Amino acid sequence: MLRLSDGQVESLWDDVLPDEVRELPGELAALDVLLGDPALLEPIAASWQRDAVAHGRPTISMQTYVRLMVVKHRTGWGYETLLREVSDSLHLRRFCLIALGERVPDESTIRKLTRRLGAAVVNELTRVVIDKGRREKWFRPRAVRIDSTVVEADVRYPTDAGLALDSARVLAGEARKLVAKVGKDAGQVRDRSRAIARRVRAMTCTLGRRTGERKQQVLELTEQTGKLVKRSIREAKRLIVVARGRARGRGAKAKLRQINKLGMFIERADRVTEQIRKRMRGERIADRIVSIFDPDARPIRKGKLGKPNEFGFVAQICEVTENTKTGARGLIIPATSGQLGNPTEDTLLPETVAELKRLEISPHEVALDGGFNVGPTRQALEPLQPKRAFIAGRQQPGSRRTQRRLARYRTGTEGRISHLERGYGLRGSRLKDQHGMQTWTGWSILTYNLDTLAIRTN
């Protein structure tokens, strides 16, 4: 059952606190005023009414949940650290509307709510915040700058042998859980992770020799890891056949869930072995898997010297500002990230324009990176009908003074993305798969927009 607020939060304990403790610091006080608007919780109520049943245990207060997530993305704390720090801080307790005599929510409660609400609700909250800024005349949009960035997945640097090691370990672990449910005589999956790990260490020694034969030796060792994983896959498939025959009666649902989970990892391990096979034959790998735990993550090349290869997702960031002056700070609309892999700037631009139209924002000037092609960009921007569309190095309308102004304004996109990465967690998503990345990115953008409006209202 949904609970939007807890009502009275202060208790008798608050009366004995000094005034300087009871008053929130400047930034938190401004955020407290913004988050006190009841309209901010309407998207959560609408989503819950649409997707959830009306009965059941009451949730934690949604006011508290939203404020906890804002604190999390402002500080970069993990869930456990977040709740520990909030529990110990009088100011954070008052900001998050948690009474002194009340326990903070459990970290698993916050994690599950974040997944359940998802990206759609967070993006709707962002639209409400932008509309609030425009409606109350704190913010008047005039210019827009757009660029794309990589939101890295929470994965280590992938190698085929490393993926084979993960596959063997996970298949053995999930098979043990299934055997515990269906009986030891159903079969087993041998844990071959130690054998694969020996070959991974041998690759390290081989690469350290720097000889001309090292590449062939690495390929041979990689092929051996693929063969070992194939044996584990065959054993896991035989186990599933037996387990399905026993998935009846009491505990059948739990058995089927574990069977499906093991089947999911078998499918991903199959992709790893197929990837190794193609590499041995010198074939092109079109849909490379970089993690069996986050199969949606993709290798992305952005031409950066310090980091030529990144692994994650592409998100297009669109900042709306009141002017094009140096240091202009505006609001960011919900990010566009509709496709896996490394889509071009032009591919994501129509969705960004559709989001601007949904917010009824018609900018006078649009500044874009040189990665946008002139023809498709003009076509995508037609619904907005801007007076000027500046594409660095490709289309630079106006006088030289206007060109220099828009060039400086466009360059500010790099700084804004860096600000989001360093201050609001946009560098990498701690949530798995593309939906998780969109949820994580949504909370980063929402927190940034709240901070921007808080600065303007102070």
N, C-alpha and C positions, 0 to 999 in steps of 0.2 A: 504494500500500500504506500502510495507516494505521500511524503511529508515535505512541504515546501519550507516551512519555518518552524522553530521551536517556541515561538511566542516570547514570553519573558525570559531573558537570559541572566540578568543581574540577580544576585542573591544578597543575603545579609553580610556575607564575607566582603562584598564590594564596598560596603559602607566604612570599613576600617582601613581601606587603602588610601594612601596619600593622593592628592589631586594629580600630581605629575605622573603617577602610575595609571590612573584611571583615564587620562587623556591620551589618545593615540598620537604618535609622531605625525609630522606634516604629510608625508607621502601616504601612510596608511589611512590617515583621516580623510584625505581626498578620495582614495579608493573606496573607503567605507561609504561615503556619500553616493558615489556612482553605483556601487553594488547594492545599495539600499532600495533602488528602484524596483518595484514589484514586476514591472514589465520584462525585466531581464530573465525572470524565471518562467515566463509563459511558454517559450519553446520547449522547456523540459516537461512542463505539465502536458502540453499537447502531444509530445512524443510518448510519454508514459501512458496517457489515456488511449492512444492509438495502438500501442504494442503490448501493454501489460494488462493483467487482470486487476480488478478493483479490490480483491481481498488479499490476505497474506500478512506477513509481518511488516510493520512500518519501516520505511527506509530511514536513514539519517536525514537531517535537515538538508535540503538542497542548497539553502543559503550557505550553510557551513561547508558543503562539498565544493561549491564553486569557489569560495574564498580559499579553501585549502589548495585547490589546483592553481589558483593565481599565485599564492605564496610559493608553491613548488616550482613554477616556471620562472618566477623572479629570482629565486635563489639557486636553482639547479640541484636541489636536494632530491634524494630518492624517497620512496614512500615511507620507509621505516625512519629515516633521518628526519623527514618532514614532521611526522607525528610526534617524534621524540622532542624536537625543538619547539613545536607548538605547545606541547604539554608543559614544557619548562618555562615558557615565556608568558608573562602576564599580558604584554601588549598583543602578542599573536593570538592568545586565547580570546581577548576581547574583540580583535579584528575578525576572527573566525567564528564568533558568536558561540563560544564554548564556555559555559559557566565554570567557576572555580571548583565547585563541588562535583563536576561532571567529568567522566572519563572521555578522552579523545577517541574517535573511531579507530577500529583496527585497520591496519594497512591493507589487508585483503579486501575489506569493504570498499576502500577507495579505488583499488585496482579494478575490481569487478564492475563498479559503477562507471568507470572510465571506458571500459570495453562495451558495456551495455548501452550507454548513451551514444557513443560513437562520434564520427566526424560530422554527420548531418546536424546534430543538435548543437555542437560547438560552433559550426559555421553560422547557424541561425542566431546564436548568441552574438556572434561578431556583427551580423547585420543589424541586430537590435542596437548594439553599442554605436555603430556608425550612424544609424538613423537618429539616435538620441543626440549625438554631437551636432548633426545638421539641424534637427528640429529645434534645439535650444540655442542655436546660433553661436555655438562655440567654434564651429568648423564650417567653412564654405569651400567646397572643392573647386579647383580651377585647372590644375595640371596633373598629369599622370606620368609615372615612369615605370617601366616594366622590364624585368630581367628574370632569368631562370637560375636556379641553384640546385645543387645535389644535397639531398637529405640522406646522410649515410645510414645504412642499416647497422644494427648491432651485431656485426659478424666480424670474425678475424679474417686476415688476408687469406683468400682461398687458394688451395692447390688441389689437384686431383687426388694425390695420395692422402692429403689431410681430410678430404671429403670421404674417401674410402675408410679412413680410420674412424671418423664420426659415424658412418653408416654401420660398420661392424659393431661398434660399441652400443649404439641405440637399438639395433635389431636384437642383440642378445639381451639387453635390459628389458625391452618391451615384451620379449618372448618369455622371460622369467615371470613377469607379472601375469601373463596369460596362463602359463602353466600352473601358477598358484591358484587360479580360478577353476581350471578345467581338469586338473589332475596331472601328476607327474608322468603317468604312462602315455600322455598325449604326444610326447616327443620333446625335443629341445633344440635350441639354436646355440651352437658352440660360440663362445666369445673369442673371436680371432683378432681382437684389438692389439694384443701383445705382439703377435706375429707381424701385423701390419706396422706397428710402431717401430719394430726392429728395422724394417725396410725404409721407413721414413728417416730414421737416424743414419742409415747407410747412405741415403741420398745426400744428407748434409755433409758427410765425410767426402762423398764423391765430388760434390760441387766445390769443396775446399781445396781439392787437388789441382784444379784449373788446368786439366790436361785436355787434349783434343778429343778423347774418347768419353768424356764425362757426360755429354748429352745422351749418347746411346745407352750408357749405363743407367742413367736416371729414367729413361723410357722403359728399360727392361724392368727396373724395380717398380715403376708405376704400374706396368702391366701385371706384375705379380700381385699387387694390392687389389687390382680389379678382379682377378681370378678368385682371391680369397673372399671378397665380398659376394661374388656370385654363389659360392658354396653356402654362405649364410642366408642368402635370399632363397635358395632352393629349400633349405631346412625350414625357414620361416613359412614358406608357402605350404609345405606339408603339414606343419603345425596348425595352420589356419583351417585346412580342410578337416582335420580331426576335431578342432575346437568348434567349428560350425555345427557339426553333428551332435555336440554335447551342449549347445547353447539353447537349452530349454528348461522349463520348470523354474524353480527358485533361483534368483540371481541371473536370469537369462539376459536382462538388459545390461547389466554390468559386464557380462562376458562379451556381448555383442559390441559394446563400446570399446573394449580392449582389443577385440578382433579388428574393428575398423581402424583403430589407432595404429596397430601393427601393420595393417594393410597399407595405410597411408605412407608409413616409413619404407615399406617394401617398394612402393611405387617410386619414391624419391631415390632410394638406393639403386633401383633399376636405371634411373636417369644418370646416376653417377657412373655406373659401369658402362653404359652406352657412350657416355662422354669420353671415358678412357679408351674405349674401343675405337672411336672416331679419331682420337688423337694418335693412336698407334698407326692407323692407316693414313694419316695425313689429311683427313677429311675436314671440311668446314663445320664448326659447331655453331649452329644458328641460335639456339636457345640455351645458353650455358647456365647451369645451376651453380651458385656460389655458396649456398648453405642449405643443408637439409632441414635446418630449423626455421629458416625464413626463405622459402623457395621463390617468393615474389621479388626478392632483391636481385638487381642486375648489375653487371659491370658497365661502368660509364666512363667515357673519355671526354674530358672537357678542355684538353690542351694545356693544362697547368703544368709548369715545369717542376714544381715541388711535389705534386701529387698527380701524375699522369693518369692513374687508374683509381677510380672510386667505385664503391659498391653500395648501391642503395636505390634511390628513386629521384626523379627530377620533379621539382615543384616550381611553378612560375609565380613570382612575387610581383604584385602590382600595388604601388604606393600612390595614394591620392593626396595631393598637397594643395595649400591655398595659394602658393606662389612658387616661383622658380629661383628664389634667392639662395645663396650659399648657406648651407645649414638648415634648409627647410625640413621640417618634420611633419609628416602627415599621418594618415590612417591607412592601414593595409587591408584590402578586401580579402575574403577567403581565397586561399591559394588554389591554383589549378594543377592537378596532377592525375589526369585521367588515364594515362597509358603507362604500361611497363616499358622498361628499356630506356633508351635515350631519344625521346621524341624531339623533333626540331622545335625551334621557337615558334615558327608559323603554325605548327600543329596544335599547340596549346593556346595560341592567341584567341581563336574564336570563343573558347570557353571563358577566357578572361573578359572579353568584350561582353559576353552574355551576362556575366556577373555584374559588370558595371551598369548594364541596362536594367538589370533586376533591382539595383540600388538607386536607379534613376539618376545616375551621375553622367553628365555630358561635359567632359573636359574641353577647354579651349586648346590646350597643347598636350601632345603626347610625345614622350622621349623614349626611344628604344635603342637597344644594343645593335651592334653591327651584324649580329647573327640573324636578324630578321630580313627576309627578302622583300623587295619593294612591292612586287605585284601582289603576292598573297596577303601582305600586310595591309595594303590599301583596301583590298576587298574585305578583309576582316574588320577594318576600322570604319567602314561605311555606315553602320548603324549609329555610331557615335557622332559622325560628322565634325571632327575637330578642325579648328582653323589651321593648325600646323601639326604635321606628323614628322618628327625628326628621327632619322635612322642614322646612327653614327657611321660615317664613311660611305653611305649609300644615298641618302636623301636628306639634304640640309637646306631647308627653305629659309627665306628671309634675308636680312642684311647680315653683314659679317658680325656685327654686334649681337644680333639675335642668335646667330649660329654659335658664337662663343658662349652665350648665356645658356642655351639649351644643351650644349656639349658638357658644360660644368654641371648642369642639373642632372643630366643622364649619368655622369660619373658618380654622382651621389648614391645611385642605386647600389653600387658595390659596397659603399660604406654602410648603407642601411642593412644589407644582407649580412655583412660582418657583425653589425650590432645585434641583429636577431640571433646569429649563431653564438656569439659570446655571452649575451645577456639573457637570452630567453630559450635556449636549448634547441635552436633550429639546426645546429651542426649535425646532430645525429638523433635518430628516433630510437627510443628504448622499447617501443612496442613493435611486435612482429607484424609482418605482411603489409600490403599496401594500405589496407583499411586502418591498421594501427598507425602507420606513418601519417595518414591524413588526419587522424585524431590528434596525434602528437603535434603536428604542424598547426592544427586549428587552435589548440590551447596556447601555443607560443604566440600566434598572431593576436588572439583575443587579449592575452596578458599585455602585450606591447600596446595595443590600442587603448586599453584601460589606463596604462601609465601615461600615454600621450594626452588623453583627455584630463587626467588628474593634474598634469603639469599645467595645462591651459586654464584650468579652473582655480588653481591656487592663487 
